[in-house]
Amino acid sequence: MRFLVDECTGPTVAKWLRENGHQVFSVYEETQGVADEQLLSKAVDENWILITNDKDFGEMVFRERRPHRGVVFLRLGDERSANKIHVLRHLLENYSDKLRNNFVTVTETKVRVA
């Protein structure tokens, strides 16, 4: 799969995704400080699924009705990289067919697809 990993999600997550065979664009590694609107446009234009911890993307998708190719919103109590990877592993093993063109909110215990 193709993932655009937001700066706040971090380089460790991007590295783990690459090691597991995914194509990854890491904002942290390649374009720090870019505006959220630009990231969402890049994801749409280049067919990336966005992974983020930033709730502003929910605002853009639902309130502003901005297009997307899929957003994974990590709404976690524990923001450490190891926990993000644990949650993403579970998500990819069980919900990978739901990621494209959906807004997926993930917590430590739940997955909600909208």
RAWO-V34268 format. One record per pair of residues at least 12 apart in sequence whose C-alpha atoms are under 7 Angstrom apart, sorted by the first residue. I is the first residue (numbers start at 0). J is the second residue. D is the distance in Angstrom with one decimal. If there is no record, write none. Layout:
i: {I I}
j: {J J}
d: {D D}
This chain:
i: {0 0 1 1 1 1 1 2 2 2 2 2 2 2 3 3 3 3 3 3 3 3 4 4 4 4 4 4 4 5 5 5 5 5 6 6 6 7 7 8 8 9 10 10 10 11 12 12 13 39 42 42 43 43 46 47 48 48 48 48 49 49 49 50 50 50 51 51 51 52 52 52 67 68 68 69 69 69 69 69 70 70 70 71 71 71 72 72 72 73 73 73 74 74 74 75 75 86 101}
j: {21 22 21 22 23 47 48 22 23 24 47 48 49 50 23 24 25 42 47 48 49 50 23 24 25 26 49 50 51 25 26 27 50 51 26 27 31 51 52 51 52 27 25 27 28 80 80 84 25 67 67 68 67 68 68 68 68 69 70 99 69 70 71 70 71 72 71 72 73 72 73 74 100 99 100 98 99 100 101 102 101 102 103 102 103 104 103 104 105 104 105 106 104 105 106 106 107 107 113}
d: {5.1 6.1 6.0 4.7 5.9 5.2 6.1 6.2 4.9 6.4 5.1 4.7 5.8 6.8 5.8 4.7 6.0 6.7 5.6 5.9 4.7 6.2 7.0 6.1 4.9 6.1 6.0 5.0 6.5 6.5 5.3 6.9 6.0 5.1 4.9 4.3 6.6 6.7 6.3 5.6 6.0 6.2 6.7 6.1 6.7 6.4 6.5 6.2 6.0 6.7 6.9 6.8 5.3 5.6 6.1 6.3 5.6 4.7 5.7 6.7 6.2 4.7 6.1 5.9 4.7 6.1 6.3 5.2 6.1 5.6 4.9 6.2 6.5 5.9 4.5 5.8 4.8 4.1 4.8 5.7 6.4 4.8 6.0 6.1 4.8 6.0 6.0 4.7 6.1 6.2 5.1 6.3 6.7 5.8 5.2 5.2 6.3 6.3 5.8}
